[in-house]
Amino acid sequence: MELEQRGVPTVTVCTHLFVRLGEVERRALGMPELPMAIAQHPLGGLKTDAVLAKAEALLDQVVSGLTSP
């Protein structure tokens, strides 16, 4: 969030189990419009091919979050 406050576009990545927490945190930090990219849980403990698949699935969300006005 510090980067976003400095004018560097950012996207927060979280899993679907933490969307609500991410929304609460965005509001609490005064950045309710901060983009989030949502992956299916879990992200940890995965083999490389599973991590790459999750990253690929997030790509459009991240690009959209970085390029939206």
All heavy atoms as TSV, in Angstrom:
chain	resi	resn	atom	element	x	y	z
A	1	MET	N	N	0.819	-1.189	0.000
A	1	MET	CA	C	0.000	0.000	0.000
A	1	MET	C	C	0.863	1.253	0.000
A	1	MET	O	O	0.439	2.269	-0.512
A	1	MET	CB	C	-0.942	-0.018	1.185
A	1	MET	CG	C	-1.911	-1.167	1.148
A	1	MET	SD	S	-3.495	-0.631	1.721
A	1	MET	CE	C	-4.418	-2.111	1.535
A	2	GLU	N	N	2.055	1.138	0.544
A	2	GLU	CA	C	2.956	2.291	0.535
A	2	GLU	C	C	3.307	2.690	-0.897
A	2	GLU	O	O	3.363	3.875	-1.222
A	2	GLU	CB	C	4.228	1.996	1.325
A	2	GLU	CG	C	5.137	3.196	1.429
A	2	GLU	CD	C	6.330	2.948	2.318
A	2	GLU	OE1	O	6.216	2.205	3.308
A	2	GLU	OE2	O	7.384	3.512	1.998
A	3	LEU	N	N	3.551	1.714	-1.756
A	3	LEU	CA	C	3.844	2.024	-3.153
A	3	LEU	C	C	2.675	2.736	-3.811
A	3	LEU	O	O	2.852	3.710	-4.545
A	3	LEU	CB	C	4.185	0.748	-3.921
A	3	LEU	CG	C	5.530	0.123	-3.626
A	3	LEU	CD1	C	5.667	-1.211	-4.350
A	3	LEU	CD2	C	6.659	1.054	-4.014
A	4	GLU	N	N	1.476	2.254	-3.574
A	4	GLU	CA	C	0.275	2.878	-4.137
A	4	GLU	C	C	0.168	4.324	-3.670
A	4	GLU	O	O	-0.147	5.219	-4.451
A	4	GLU	CB	C	-0.963	2.077	-3.740
A	4	GLU	CG	C	-2.221	2.518	-4.418
A	4	GLU	CD	C	-2.336	2.118	-5.879
A	4	GLU	OE1	O	-1.767	1.091	-6.283
A	4	GLU	OE2	O	-3.013	2.848	-6.625
A	5	GLN	N	N	0.445	4.571	-2.410
A	5	GLN	CA	C	0.390	5.928	-1.869
A	5	GLN	C	C	1.440	6.826	-2.507
A	5	GLN	O	O	1.266	8.034	-2.575
A	5	GLN	CB	C	0.557	5.902	-0.356
A	5	GLN	CG	C	-0.632	5.292	0.354
A	5	GLN	CD	C	-0.409	5.049	1.833
A	5	GLN	OE1	O	0.714	4.916	2.288
A	5	GLN	NE2	N	-1.502	4.985	2.578
A	6	ARG	N	N	2.525	6.238	-3.008
A	6	ARG	CA	C	3.587	7.000	-3.681
A	6	ARG	C	C	3.326	7.149	-5.176
A	6	ARG	O	O	4.151	7.657	-5.906
A	6	ARG	CB	C	4.929	6.319	-3.472
A	6	ARG	CG	C	5.403	6.377	-2.053
A	6	ARG	CD	C	6.733	5.708	-1.918
A	6	ARG	NE	N	7.181	5.747	-0.543
A	6	ARG	CZ	C	8.418	5.522	-0.177
A	6	ARG	NH1	N	9.340	5.229	-1.070
A	6	ARG	NH2	N	8.751	5.571	1.095
A	7	GLY	N	N	2.184	6.656	-5.639
A	7	GLY	CA	C	1.823	6.799	-7.028
A	7	GLY	C	C	2.209	5.636	-7.922
A	7	GLY	O	O	2.075	5.715	-9.139
A	8	VAL	N	N	2.676	4.545	-7.320
A	8	VAL	CA	C	3.031	3.364	-8.091
A	8	VAL	C	C	1.826	2.422	-8.082
A	8	VAL	O	O	1.433	1.939	-7.022
A	8	VAL	CB	C	4.263	2.649	-7.484
A	8	VAL	CG1	C	4.588	1.388	-8.274
A	8	VAL	CG2	C	5.463	3.587	-7.430
A	9	PRO	N	N	1.227	2.174	-9.249
A	9	PRO	CA	C	0.058	1.287	-9.274
A	9	PRO	C	C	0.399	-0.096	-8.715
A	9	PRO	O	O	1.451	-0.657	-9.022
A	9	PRO	CB	C	-0.291	1.203	-10.762
A	9	PRO	CG	C	0.323	2.415	-11.369
A	9	PRO	CD	C	1.563	2.684	-10.569
A	10	THR	N	N	-0.489	-0.625	-7.907
A	10	THR	CA	C	-0.296	-1.942	-7.306
A	10	THR	C	C	-1.592	-2.735	-7.338
A	10	THR	O	O	-2.678	-2.172	-7.478
A	10	THR	CB	C	0.178	-1.841	-5.836
A	10	THR	OG1	O	-0.824	-1.145	-5.082
A	10	THR	CG2	C	1.500	-1.115	-5.711
A	11	VAL	N	N	-1.454	-4.027	-7.202
A	11	VAL	CA	C	-2.593	-4.931	-7.096
A	11	VAL	C	C	-2.297	-5.887	-5.951
A	11	VAL	O	O	-1.207	-6.465	-5.886
A	11	VAL	CB	C	-2.810	-5.744	-8.395
A	11	VAL	CG1	C	-3.924	-6.761	-8.228
A	11	VAL	CG2	C	-3.103	-4.810	-9.563
A	12	THR	N	N	-3.221	-6.037	-5.044
A	12	THR	CA	C	-3.073	-6.982	-3.945
A	12	THR	C	C	-3.581	-8.340	-4.390
A	12	THR	O	O	-4.671	-8.450	-4.950
A	12	THR	CB	C	-3.872	-6.510	-2.713
A	12	THR	OG1	O	-3.353	-5.249	-2.298
A	12	THR	CG2	C	-3.783	-7.498	-1.574
A	13	VAL	N	N	-2.781	-9.369	-4.163
A	13	VAL	CA	C	-3.175	-10.732	-4.505
A	13	VAL	C	C	-3.582	-11.455	-3.227
A	13	VAL	O	O	-2.855	-11.414	-2.228
A	13	VAL	CB	C	-2.022	-11.496	-5.191
A	13	VAL	CG1	C	-2.398	-12.949	-5.439
A	13	VAL	CG2	C	-1.628	-10.805	-6.485
A	14	CYS	N	N	-4.746	-12.053	-3.246
A	14	CYS	CA	C	-5.188	-12.854	-2.108
A	14	CYS	C	C	-6.008	-14.031	-2.628
A	14	CYS	O	O	-6.358	-14.081	-3.794
A	14	CYS	CB	C	-5.977	-12.026	-1.100
A	14	CYS	SG	S	-7.560	-11.421	-1.673
A	15	THR	N	N	-6.291	-14.961	-1.757
A	15	THR	CA	C	-7.121	-16.088	-2.162
A	15	THR	C	C	-8.578	-15.805	-1.833
A	15	THR	O	O	-8.892	-14.911	-1.051
A	15	THR	CB	C	-6.685	-17.406	-1.487
A	15	THR	OG1	O	-6.979	-17.331	-0.095
A	15	THR	CG2	C	-5.214	-17.692	-1.715
A	16	HIS	N	N	-9.441	-16.614	-2.425
A	16	HIS	CA	C	-10.881	-16.392	-2.247
A	16	HIS	C	C	-11.305	-16.478	-0.779
A	16	HIS	O	O	-12.288	-15.866	-0.385
A	16	HIS	CB	C	-11.679	-17.357	-3.120
A	16	HIS	CG	C	-11.692	-18.766	-2.639
A	16	HIS	ND1	N	-10.626	-19.634	-2.817
A	16	HIS	CD2	C	-12.645	-19.460	-1.990
A	16	HIS	CE1	C	-10.936	-20.806	-2.301
A	16	HIS	NE2	N	-12.162	-20.730	-1.797
A	17	LEU	N	N	-10.544	-17.169	0.041
A	17	LEU	CA	C	-10.894	-17.254	1.461
A	17	LEU	C	C	-10.584	-15.970	2.227
A	17	LEU	O	O	-11.068	-15.796	3.349
A	17	LEU	CB	C	-10.160	-18.427	2.123
A	17	LEU	CG	C	-10.537	-19.824	1.623
A	17	LEU	CD1	C	-9.755	-20.884	2.385
A	17	LEU	CD2	C	-12.031	-20.070	1.738
A	18	PHE	N	N	-9.802	-15.076	1.622
A	18	PHE	CA	C	-9.395	-13.856	2.309
A	18	PHE	C	C	-9.917	-12.582	1.654
A	18	PHE	O	O	-9.483	-11.479	1.996
A	18	PHE	CB	C	-7.868	-13.810	2.421
A	18	PHE	CG	C	-7.331	-14.879	3.323
A	18	PHE	CD1	C	-6.896	-16.087	2.802
A	18	PHE	CD2	C	-7.285	-14.693	4.697
A	18	PHE	CE1	C	-6.416	-17.095	3.636
A	18	PHE	CE2	C	-6.811	-15.686	5.531
A	18	PHE	CZ	C	-6.380	-16.886	5.003
A	19	VAL	N	N	-10.873	-12.709	0.754
A	19	VAL	CA	C	-11.419	-11.534	0.080
A	19	VAL	C	C	-12.040	-10.566	1.081
A	19	VAL	O	O	-11.791	-9.368	1.041
A	19	VAL	CB	C	-12.443	-11.934	-1.004
A	19	VAL	CG1	C	-13.184	-10.720	-1.534
A	19	VAL	CG2	C	-11.744	-12.661	-2.130
A	20	ARG	N	N	-12.840	-11.077	1.971
A	20	ARG	CA	C	-13.508	-10.205	2.957
A	20	ARG	C	C	-12.469	-9.454	3.798
A	20	ARG	O	O	-12.593	-8.256	4.017
A	20	ARG	CB	C	-14.432	-11.036	3.856
A	20	ARG	CG	C	-15.146	-10.238	4.913
A	20	ARG	CD	C	-16.298	-9.433	4.319
A	20	ARG	NE	N	-16.978	-8.738	5.391
A	20	ARG	CZ	C	-17.092	-7.417	5.436
A	20	ARG	NH1	N	-16.621	-6.665	4.477
A	20	ARG	NH2	N	-17.691	-6.839	6.438
A	21	LEU	N	N	-11.454	-10.147	4.266
A	21	LEU	CA	C	-10.388	-9.488	5.037
A	21	LEU	C	C	-9.703	-8.421	4.187
A	21	LEU	O	O	-9.426	-7.322	4.671
A	21	LEU	CB	C	-9.369	-10.517	5.525
A	21	LEU	CG	C	-8.156	-9.960	6.264
A	21	LEU	CD1	C	-8.574	-9.193	7.515
A	21	LEU	CD2	C	-7.190	-11.076	6.608
A	22	GLY	N	N	-9.437	-8.723	2.924
A	22	GLY	CA	C	-8.822	-7.736	2.039
A	22	GLY	C	C	-9.686	-6.497	1.886
A	22	GLY	O	O	-9.180	-5.372	1.902
A	23	GLU	N	N	-10.989	-6.686	1.765
A	23	GLU	CA	C	-11.908	-5.544	1.652
A	23	GLU	C	C	-11.905	-4.701	2.921
A	23	GLU	O	O	-11.888	-3.472	2.865
A	23	GLU	CB	C	-13.311	-6.038	1.337
A	23	GLU	CG	C	-13.423	-6.628	-0.054
A	23	GLU	CD	C	-14.731	-7.353	-0.291
A	23	GLU	OE1	O	-15.511	-7.571	0.663
A	23	GLU	OE2	O	-14.966	-7.729	-1.455
A	24	VAL	N	N	-11.910	-5.353	4.068
A	24	VAL	CA	C	-11.877	-4.639	5.350
A	24	VAL	C	C	-10.581	-3.852	5.480
A	24	VAL	O	O	-10.581	-2.683	5.880
A	24	VAL	CB	C	-12.060	-5.623	6.534
A	24	VAL	CG1	C	-11.752	-4.953	7.859
A	24	VAL	CG2	C	-13.465	-6.198	6.532
A	25	GLU	N	N	-9.464	-4.473	5.126
A	25	GLU	CA	C	-8.166	-3.807	5.224
A	25	GLU	C	C	-8.075	-2.609	4.278
A	25	GLU	O	O	-7.543	-1.559	4.654
A	25	GLU	CB	C	-7.025	-4.788	4.932
A	25	GLU	CG	C	-6.799	-5.792	6.035
A	25	GLU	CD	C	-6.344	-5.143	7.335
A	25	GLU	OE1	O	-5.481	-4.234	7.301
A	25	GLU	OE2	O	-6.854	-5.542	8.389
A	26	ARG	N	N	-8.577	-2.759	3.055
A	26	ARG	CA	C	-8.543	-1.631	2.114
A	26	ARG	C	C	-9.284	-0.435	2.686
A	26	ARG	O	O	-8.775	0.692	2.652
A	26	ARG	CB	C	-9.183	-2.013	0.784
A	26	ARG	CG	C	-8.395	-2.990	-0.024
A	26	ARG	CD	C	-8.950	-3.207	-1.403
A	26	ARG	NE	N	-10.375	-3.532	-1.416
A	26	ARG	CZ	C	-11.065	-3.802	-2.509
A	26	ARG	NH1	N	-10.479	-3.786	-3.687
A	26	ARG	NH2	N	-12.344	-4.105	-2.435
A	27	ARG	N	N	-10.468	-0.675	3.224
A	27	ARG	CA	C	-11.249	0.423	3.813
A	27	ARG	C	C	-10.559	0.998	5.035
A	27	ARG	O	O	-10.485	2.217	5.202
A	27	ARG	CB	C	-12.661	-0.053	4.157
A	27	ARG	CG	C	-13.548	-0.202	2.939
A	27	ARG	CD	C	-15.010	-0.381	3.316
A	27	ARG	NE	N	-15.249	-1.461	4.257
A	27	ARG	CZ	C	-15.427	-2.731	3.926
A	27	ARG	NH1	N	-15.403	-3.094	2.662
A	27	ARG	NH2	N	-15.645	-3.642	4.839
A	28	ALA	N	N	-10.030	0.132	5.901
A	28	ALA	CA	C	-9.378	0.592	7.127
A	28	ALA	C	C	-8.153	1.455	6.825
A	28	ALA	O	O	-7.841	2.377	7.577
A	28	ALA	CB	C	-8.975	-0.604	7.993
A	29	LEU	N	N	-7.486	1.164	5.715
A	29	LEU	CA	C	-6.289	1.915	5.335
A	29	LEU	C	C	-6.600	3.095	4.420
A	29	LEU	O	O	-5.704	3.772	3.926
A	29	LEU	CB	C	-5.273	0.983	4.678
A	29	LEU	CG	C	-4.718	-0.082	5.627
A	29	LEU	CD1	C	-3.931	-1.119	4.851
A	29	LEU	CD2	C	-3.848	0.556	6.703
A	30	GLY	N	N	-7.897	3.344	4.203
A	30	GLY	CA	C	-8.308	4.494	3.405
A	30	GLY	C	C	-8.097	4.323	1.910
A	30	GLY	O	O	-7.992	5.304	1.187
A	31	MET	N	N	-8.049	3.072	1.437
A	31	MET	CA	C	-7.843	2.805	0.016
A	31	MET	C	C	-8.874	1.796	-0.487
A	31	MET	O	O	-8.523	0.727	-0.972
A	31	MET	CB	C	-6.428	2.284	-0.209
A	31	MET	CG	C	-5.357	3.224	0.314
A	31	MET	SD	S	-3.716	2.544	0.104
A	31	MET	CE	C	-3.383	3.073	-1.547
A	32	PRO	N	N	-10.168	2.118	-0.379
A	32	PRO	CA	C	-11.202	1.141	-0.704
A	32	PRO	C	C	-11.209	0.703	-2.164
A	32	PRO	O	O	-11.755	-0.351	-2.484
A	32	PRO	CB	C	-12.505	1.860	-0.346
A	32	PRO	CG	C	-12.166	3.305	-0.417
A	32	PRO	CD	C	-10.727	3.408	0.004
A	33	GLU	N	N	-10.592	1.465	-3.055
A	33	GLU	CA	C	-10.584	1.129	-4.482
A	33	GLU	C	C	-9.325	0.383	-4.911
A	33	GLU	O	O	-9.166	0.074	-6.099
A	33	GLU	CB	C	-10.743	2.400	-5.314
A	33	GLU	CG	C	-12.008	3.172	-5.016
A	33	GLU	CD	C	-13.272	2.340	-5.212
A	33	GLU	OE1	O	-13.338	1.581	-6.189
A	33	GLU	OE2	O	-14.186	2.453	-4.381
A	34	LEU	N	N	-8.425	0.073	-3.982
A	34	LEU	CA	C	-7.205	-0.642	-4.325
A	34	LEU	C	C	-7.565	-1.966	-4.993
A	34	LEU	O	O	-8.323	-2.758	-4.440
A	34	LEU	CB	C	-6.372	-0.903	-3.069
A	34	LEU	CG	C	-5.003	-1.547	-3.292
A	34	LEU	CD1	C	-4.065	-0.560	-3.969
A	34	LEU	CD2	C	-4.406	-2.005	-1.981
A	35	PRO	N	N	-7.045	-2.226	-6.188
A	35	PRO	CA	C	-7.408	-3.463	-6.899
A	35	PRO	C	C	-6.914	-4.719	-6.181
A	35	PRO	O	O	-5.840	-4.728	-5.580
A	35	PRO	CB	C	-6.710	-3.332	-8.253
A	35	PRO	CG	C	-6.269	-1.930	-8.370
A	35	PRO	CD	C	-6.159	-1.384	-6.985
A	36	MET	N	N	-7.715	-5.760	-6.278
A	36	MET	CA	C	-7.329	-7.064	-5.750
A	36	MET	C	C	-7.460	-8.092	-6.867
A	36	MET	O	O	-8.396	-8.045	-7.650
A	36	MET	CB	C	-8.236	-7.492	-4.590
A	36	MET	CG	C	-8.000	-6.751	-3.313
A	36	MET	SD	S	-8.740	-7.537	-1.837
A	36	MET	CE	C	-10.424	-7.780	-2.289
A	37	ALA	N	N	-6.505	-9.009	-6.912
A	37	ALA	CA	C	-6.574	-10.167	-7.801
A	37	ALA	C	C	-6.842	-11.368	-6.903
A	37	ALA	O	O	-6.142	-11.576	-5.913
A	37	ALA	CB	C	-5.273	-10.338	-8.571
A	38	ILE	N	N	-7.856	-12.129	-7.242
A	38	ILE	CA	C	-8.321	-13.217	-6.377
A	38	ILE	C	C	-7.970	-14.576	-6.975
A	38	ILE	O	O	-8.387	-14.902	-8.084
A	38	ILE	CB	C	-9.847	-13.134	-6.164
A	38	ILE	CG1	C	-10.288	-11.712	-5.813
A	38	ILE	CG2	C	-10.290	-14.157	-5.132
A	38	ILE	CD1	C	-9.644	-11.114	-4.594
A	39	ALA	N	N	-7.215	-15.357	-6.220
A	39	ALA	CA	C	-6.848	-16.716	-6.621
A	39	ALA	C	C	-7.639	-17.708	-5.780
A	39	ALA	O	O	-8.132	-17.376	-4.705
A	39	ALA	CB	C	-5.356	-16.948	-6.400
A	40	GLN	N	N	-7.731	-18.912	-6.271
A	40	GLN	CA	C	-8.334	-19.974	-5.473
A	40	GLN	C	C	-7.330	-20.404	-4.404
A	40	GLN	O	O	-6.131	-20.503	-4.673
A	40	GLN	CB	C	-8.717	-21.167	-6.356
A	40	GLN	CG	C	-9.903	-20.894	-7.255
A	40	GLN	CD	C	-11.156	-20.574	-6.458
A	40	GLN	OE1	O	-11.565	-21.336	-5.588
A	40	GLN	NE2	N	-11.757	-19.438	-6.736
A	41	HIS	N	N	-7.821	-20.617	-3.209
A	41	HIS	CA	C	-6.998	-21.055	-2.083
A	41	HIS	C	C	-6.629	-22.517	-2.283
A	41	HIS	O	O	-7.451	-23.261	-2.810
A	41	HIS	CB	C	-7.809	-20.866	-0.791
A	41	HIS	CG	C	-6.999	-20.942	0.444
A	41	HIS	ND1	N	-6.266	-19.878	0.900
A	41	HIS	CD2	C	-6.789	-21.956	1.306
A	41	HIS	CE1	C	-5.651	-20.238	2.020
A	41	HIS	NE2	N	-5.954	-21.486	2.271
A	42	PRO	N	N	-5.458	-22.949	-1.914
A	42	PRO	CA	C	-4.346	-22.245	-1.275
A	42	PRO	C	C	-3.318	-21.779	-2.306
A	42	PRO	O	O	-3.346	-22.180	-3.461
A	42	PRO	CB	C	-3.729	-23.334	-0.402
A	42	PRO	CG	C	-3.881	-24.588	-1.214
A	42	PRO	CD	C	-5.215	-24.411	-1.928
A	43	LEU	N	N	-2.392	-20.935	-1.851
A	43	LEU	CA	C	-1.238	-20.546	-2.657
A	43	LEU	C	C	0.023	-21.252	-2.169
A	43	LEU	O	O	0.929	-21.511	-2.931
A	43	LEU	CB	C	-1.021	-19.030	-2.610
A	43	LEU	CG	C	-2.081	-18.180	-3.307
A	43	LEU	CD1	C	-1.761	-16.709	-3.140
A	43	LEU	CD2	C	-2.211	-18.545	-4.765
A	44	GLY	N	N	0.081	-21.550	-0.891
A	44	GLY	CA	C	1.268	-22.185	-0.321
A	44	GLY	C	C	1.238	-23.696	-0.440
A	44	GLY	O	O	0.183	-24.314	-0.577
A	45	GLY	N	N	2.418	-24.284	-0.396
A	45	GLY	CA	C	2.530	-25.735	-0.377
A	45	GLY	C	C	2.228	-26.410	-1.703
A	45	GLY	O	O	1.939	-27.603	-1.739
A	46	LEU	N	N	2.297	-25.650	-2.787
A	46	LEU	CA	C	1.970	-26.200	-4.100
A	46	LEU	C	C	3.238	-26.529	-4.888
A	46	LEU	O	O	4.276	-25.914	-4.694
A	46	LEU	CB	C	1.150	-25.187	-4.904
A	46	LEU	CG	C	-0.175	-24.756	-4.294
A	46	LEU	CD1	C	-0.803	-23.671	-5.152
A	46	LEU	CD2	C	-1.110	-25.940	-4.155
A	47	LYS	N	N	3.109	-27.460	-5.806
A	47	LYS	CA	C	4.207	-27.773	-6.716
A	47	LYS	C	C	4.284	-26.682	-7.778
A	47	LYS	O	O	3.315	-25.954	-8.019
A	47	LYS	CB	C	3.997	-29.143	-7.342
A	47	LYS	CG	C	4.075	-30.252	-6.311
A	47	LYS	CD	C	4.019	-31.597	-6.954
A	47	LYS	CE	C	4.083	-32.631	-5.821
A	47	LYS	NZ	N	4.650	-33.871	-6.232
A	48	THR	N	N	5.438	-26.598	-8.394
A	48	THR	CA	C	5.703	-25.532	-9.354
A	48	THR	C	C	4.630	-25.414	-10.431
A	48	THR	O	O	4.175	-24.305	-10.741
A	48	THR	CB	C	7.076	-25.735	-10.013
A	48	THR	OG1	O	8.074	-25.767	-8.985
A	48	THR	CG2	C	7.401	-24.637	-10.999
A	49	ASP	N	N	4.192	-26.517	-11.002
A	49	ASP	CA	C	3.201	-26.445	-12.079
A	49	ASP	C	C	1.867	-25.872	-11.590
A	49	ASP	O	O	1.200	-25.130	-12.310
A	49	ASP	CB	C	3.005	-27.791	-12.759
A	49	ASP	CG	C	2.556	-28.901	-11.819
A	49	ASP	OD1	O	2.816	-28.806	-10.608
A	49	ASP	OD2	O	1.949	-29.873	-12.302
A	50	ALA	N	N	1.497	-26.170	-10.362
A	50	ALA	CA	C	0.257	-25.626	-9.798
A	50	ALA	C	C	0.389	-24.125	-9.529
A	50	ALA	O	O	-0.558	-23.363	-9.754
A	50	ALA	CB	C	-0.123	-26.361	-8.521
A	51	VAL	N	N	1.551	-23.701	-9.063
A	51	VAL	CA	C	1.790	-22.269	-8.825
A	51	VAL	C	C	1.737	-21.511	-10.153
A	51	VAL	O	O	1.120	-20.444	-10.248
A	51	VAL	CB	C	3.148	-22.039	-8.123
A	51	VAL	CG1	C	3.481	-20.558	-8.054
A	51	VAL	CG2	C	3.134	-22.651	-6.743
A	52	LEU	N	N	2.367	-22.059	-11.178
A	52	LEU	CA	C	2.351	-21.415	-12.492
A	52	LEU	C	C	0.927	-21.313	-13.045
A	52	LEU	O	O	0.557	-20.299	-13.647
A	52	LEU	CB	C	3.256	-22.169	-13.458
A	52	LEU	CG	C	4.752	-22.081	-13.149
A	52	LEU	CD1	C	5.543	-23.001	-14.074
A	52	LEU	CD2	C	5.244	-20.652	-13.246
A	53	ALA	N	N	0.128	-22.327	-12.839
A	53	ALA	CA	C	-1.264	-22.294	-13.304
A	53	ALA	C	C	-2.050	-21.213	-12.575
A	53	ALA	O	O	-2.855	-20.494	-13.190
A	53	ALA	CB	C	-1.921	-23.658	-13.106
A	54	LYS	N	N	-1.827	-21.087	-11.275
A	54	LYS	CA	C	-2.532	-20.048	-10.512
A	54	LYS	C	C	-2.076	-18.661	-10.954
A	54	LYS	O	O	-2.886	-17.739	-11.066
A	54	LYS	CB	C	-2.330	-20.244	-9.015
A	54	LYS	CG	C	-3.154	-21.410	-8.486
A	54	LYS	CD	C	-3.093	-21.497	-6.987
A	54	LYS	CE	C	-3.836	-22.726	-6.529
A	54	LYS	NZ	N	-5.026	-22.404	-5.790
A	55	ALA	N	N	-0.780	-18.503	-11.214
A	55	ALA	CA	C	-0.263	-17.223	-11.684
A	55	ALA	C	C	-0.869	-16.868	-13.044
A	55	ALA	O	O	-1.268	-15.721	-13.277
A	55	ALA	CB	C	1.257	-17.264	-11.765
A	56	GLU	N	N	-0.950	-17.832	-13.910
A	56	GLU	CA	C	-1.553	-17.615	-15.233
A	56	GLU	C	C	-3.015	-17.187	-15.096
A	56	GLU	O	O	-3.475	-16.281	-15.788
A	56	GLU	CB	C	-1.460	-18.895	-16.059
A	56	GLU	CG	C	-2.073	-18.806	-17.431
A	56	GLU	CD	C	-1.209	-18.051	-18.423
A	56	GLU	OE1	O	0.012	-18.001	-18.241
A	56	GLU	OE2	O	-1.782	-17.498	-19.367
A	57	ALA	N	N	-3.730	-17.805	-14.183
A	57	ALA	CA	C	-5.142	-17.471	-13.967
A	57	ALA	C	C	-5.304	-16.060	-13.402
A	57	ALA	O	O	-6.337	-15.423	-13.607
A	57	ALA	CB	C	-5.782	-18.499	-13.033
A	58	LEU	N	N	-4.297	-15.549	-12.702
A	58	LEU	CA	C	-4.350	-14.215	-12.107
A	58	LEU	C	C	-3.933	-13.108	-13.070
A	58	LEU	O	O	-4.208	-11.935	-12.824
A	58	LEU	CB	C	-3.437	-14.139	-10.879
A	58	LEU	CG	C	-3.917	-14.846	-9.622
A	58	LEU	CD1	C	-2.785	-14.897	-8.598
A	58	LEU	CD2	C	-5.122	-14.139	-9.047
A	59	LEU	N	N	-3.260	-13.454	-14.145
A	59	LEU	CA	C	-2.638	-12.462	-15.005
A	59	LEU	C	C	-3.612	-11.390	-15.498
A	59	LEU	O	O	-3.322	-10.196	-15.401
A	59	LEU	CB	C	-1.956	-13.149	-16.189
A	59	LEU	CG	C	-1.145	-12.237	-17.102
A	59	LEU	CD1	C	-0.066	-11.496	-16.328
A	59	LEU	CD2	C	-0.539	-13.043	-18.219
A	60	ASP	N	N	-4.766	-11.776	-16.008
A	60	ASP	CA	C	-5.724	-10.783	-16.507
A	60	ASP	C	C	-6.195	-9.841	-15.407
A	60	ASP	O	O	-6.355	-8.639	-15.638
A	60	ASP	CB	C	-6.924	-11.469	-17.152
A	60	ASP	CG	C	-6.599	-12.081	-18.506
A	60	ASP	OD1	O	-5.572	-11.704	-19.112
A	60	ASP	OD2	O	-7.371	-12.956	-18.947
A	61	GLN	N	N	-6.411	-10.375	-14.206
A	61	GLN	CA	C	-6.845	-9.540	-13.087
A	61	GLN	C	C	-5.761	-8.531	-12.702
A	61	GLN	O	O	-6.055	-7.381	-12.406
A	61	GLN	CB	C	-7.177	-10.400	-11.860
A	61	GLN	CG	C	-8.372	-11.289	-12.027
A	61	GLN	CD	C	-8.581	-12.124	-10.780
A	61	GLN	OE1	O	-8.911	-11.579	-9.724
A	61	GLN	NE2	N	-8.377	-13.418	-10.897
A	62	VAL	N	N	-4.516	-8.973	-12.700
A	62	VAL	CA	C	-3.405	-8.088	-12.337
A	62	VAL	C	C	-3.238	-6.995	-13.392
A	62	VAL	O	O	-3.136	-5.804	-13.063
A	62	VAL	CB	C	-2.093	-8.881	-12.141
A	62	VAL	CG1	C	-0.912	-7.949	-11.971
A	62	VAL	CG2	C	-2.216	-9.807	-10.931
A	63	VAL	N	N	-3.234	-7.373	-14.655
A	63	VAL	CA	C	-3.094	-6.387	-15.721
A	63	VAL	C	C	-4.236	-5.375	-15.670
A	63	VAL	O	O	-4.018	-4.166	-15.748
A	63	VAL	CB	C	-3.026	-7.068	-17.105
A	63	VAL	CG1	C	-3.139	-6.048	-18.238
A	63	VAL	CG2	C	-1.734	-7.863	-17.236
A	64	SER	N	N	-5.451	-5.853	-15.483
A	64	SER	CA	C	-6.604	-4.962	-15.383
A	64	SER	C	C	-6.459	-3.997	-14.201
A	64	SER	O	O	-6.733	-2.804	-14.317
A	64	SER	CB	C	-7.882	-5.775	-15.253
A	64	SER	OG	O	-8.993	-4.923	-15.089
A	65	GLY	N	N	-6.034	-4.533	-13.062
A	65	GLY	CA	C	-5.860	-3.692	-11.886
A	65	GLY	C	C	-4.786	-2.640	-12.046
A	65	GLY	O	O	-4.890	-1.541	-11.501
A	66	LEU	N	N	-3.769	-2.946	-12.829
A	66	LEU	CA	C	-2.675	-1.995	-13.040
A	66	LEU	C	C	-2.971	-0.971	-14.110
A	66	LEU	O	O	-2.377	0.112	-14.130
A	66	LEU	CB	C	-1.385	-2.745	-13.416
A	66	LEU	CG	C	-0.775	-3.600	-12.317
A	66	LEU	CD1	C	0.405	-4.379	-12.867
A	66	LEU	CD2	C	-0.344	-2.744	-11.130
A	67	THR	N	N	-3.892	-1.278	-15.002
A	67	THR	CA	C	-4.150	-0.378	-16.126
A	67	THR	C	C	-5.493	0.351	-16.063
A	67	THR	O	O	-5.744	1.228	-16.889
A	67	THR	CB	C	-4.072	-1.157	-17.461
A	67	THR	OG1	O	-5.014	-2.225	-17.447
A	67	THR	CG2	C	-2.667	-1.707	-17.683
A	68	SER	N	N	-6.323	0.011	-15.112
A	68	SER	CA	C	-7.618	0.699	-14.981
A	68	SER	C	C	-7.392	2.068	-14.371
A	68	SER	O	O	-6.547	2.235	-13.487
A	68	SER	CB	C	-8.556	-0.109	-14.100
A	68	SER	OG	O	-8.860	-1.340	-14.715
A	69	PRO	N	N	-8.167	3.041	-14.830
A	69	PRO	CA	C	-8.012	4.406	-14.289
A	69	PRO	C	C	-8.407	4.516	-12.838
A	69	PRO	O	O	-9.052	3.767	-12.248
A	69	PRO	CB	C	-8.920	5.256	-15.150
A	69	PRO	CG	C	-9.743	4.345	-15.983
A	69	PRO	CD	C	-9.187	2.976	-15.840
